[in-house]
Amino acid sequence: MFEQAVGDGANLFVTIVAVLIGFASAMGFIDYQKTKKEGH
């Protein structure tokens, strides 16, 4: 039971990290698009 809980916790942690990375990448991409538009 304990090992299962630890496994779920690790999966949750990995999922949260992946979402944060994806969110940061999306924000950086949007910022890049805005900068590119203003530059031209």
N, C-alpha and C positions, 0 to 999 in steps of 0.2 A: 504493500500500500504506500509506504513512504517513498520507495523508488518511483512509483507511478506519479506521485505528487511532484517529485523533483523533476521528472521528465516533462510533465505538463508545464511546470514553472520555467524550465529551460526553453521549451517551445514558445511559450508566451513571450519570454524575454527576447528571443530571436525575432519573433514577429514584430514586436514593438520597435526593435532596432531597425529592422528592414523598413518599416513604415516611416520612421523618422528620417532615414537616409533617403527614401523615395520623396518625402515631403521637402527635404532640404534641396534635393536635386531639382525638383519641380520649381521651387522658388528661385533657385539660381538660373534655371532655364528661362523663366518668365522675365526675370531681371535682365538677362542677356538680350532677350527679344526686345524689351523696352529700350535698352541702351542702343541696340542696333538700329531701331526705328528712328530714335532721336538723332543718331549720327548721320543719317542719310537725308 
